[in-house]
Amino acid sequence: MGGHLDPKSGYYLGTWGEMGCPTPQRIATYSLSSNRQRPLAGAFNSAIFNTFRRFRHQVLYVAPPFIAAYAAMNWAIEE
C-alpha cells in the first residue's frame, strides 16, 4: 500500500488522488433521465394525511386555551 521510505517524512503514499490505494474496480453508476423523474410524486396525498395526523395530535394542546380565552372575553364583554 505504501511506497518507498522517505527519510525526511516517512512513507511516500503518492500524489493527491493516488494515495497508494489500488484503483477501484467494478463501480456501478446509475442515472435517471430528467424527464422520467417525479419529484412531487405522492406529495399531495402525503401532505393531506400528514396535516390531519399533526392536527389530530396537537388539537388538545391548542384548543382548550383558545376556548378558555374566548369564554373569558365573551364574559368580559357581556359584563
FENZIRA-V374854 format. One record per backbone hydrogen bond with DSSP energy under -1.0 kcal/mol. CO is the residue of the C=O (numbers start at 1). NH is the residue of the N-H. If there is no record, write none. Layout:
co-><CO CO>
nh-><NH NH>
//
This chain:
co-><4 6 10 12 15 15 18 33 38 40 42 43 44 45 46 47 48 49 50 51 52 53 54 55 58 58 59 62 63 64 65 66 67 68 69 70 71 72 73 74 75>
nh-><12 10 6 3 18 19 21 36 41 43 46 47 48 49 50 51 52 53 54 55 56 57 58 59 61 62 63 66 67 68 69 70 71 72 73 74 75 76 77 78 79>
//
